[in-house]
Amino acid sequence: MSKLPEITTERLLLRPWRRADRPHFAAVNADLRVVECLPGVLTREESDAFVDRIEAHFEKNGFGLWCVEAPGVAECLGFIGLSIPQFETHFTPCVEIGWRLGSQYWGQGYAPEGARAAMEFGFRTLGLHEIVSFTVPHNTRSRRVMEKIGMTRDEAGDFEHPRLAPGHPLRSHVLYRCRNPDGKAV
């Protein structure tokens, strides 16, 4: 396998996962504030299985959800990156940008800083035509990050998440999009 890509920003390193990151990421996934807009906390085993899926995505696609390191601050804040959603809806197949950082790192600009770099990688290195993001309507923190990185809400694209049962309080999702500013596509 070729070397997995890394991205460096002013304060962050988006890098491949290490075995030592797993306990830190498990703590992120067990934080009730972090999973407030997700179906629930993950056990250590579920969190490790999530990292396994992230690593398999990198192997298959050459990109994925990078572990976020803030040198001198923390070795694993969580993840930021690009992924291919594994469900079908009106806007798939697509590439999604996403992030999940420990709540102690919120409000410091890490998510938009890393997401801008991941988006640039998607457009410039991968040649993607468009990147999407989505969340539940009341997740104002993530929606603010989406707007800060130049994404626009596509109200006509809002959807019911197919992996959540009808009536589930988190089933309704808002969709954001950003097109490649250079107009390039693979």
BELURWO-V301061 format. One line per field, one symbol per residue. phi: phi as a letter, one per 40 degrees, with the letter a starting at -180 (. if undefined). psi: psi as a letter, one per 40 degrees, with the letter a starting at -180 (. if undefined). burial: 1 if it has 9 or more other C-alpha atoms within 8 Angstrom, else 0. Layout:
phi = ???
psi = ???
burial = ???
This chain:
phi = .ccccbbbbdbbbcbccbdccccccccccccccccdbbcicbcdcccccccdcccccddcbgaiccccbbdgbacacibaibabdbabacbccabbbaaabdccbcgbgccccccdccccdcccccgccabbaaacdccccccccdcccgcbcbdccdaccccbcdgccbccbbbbbacdccgcac
psi = iihiiihhadeihhiiiideddddddddeehdddedeidiiiidddddddddddddddddeeiahihhhghedidhdaihaiihifihadeiiihihiihiideeieeeddddddddddddddddefidihiiiiidegdddddddddeeihhgdeeiihheeiiheheedhiihiihihdeeii.
burial = 000001111001111110001101111111100110100011100011001001101110011111111110001111111110100000000111111111101100011111111111111000111111111100100010111010110100110001000000011111111101000100
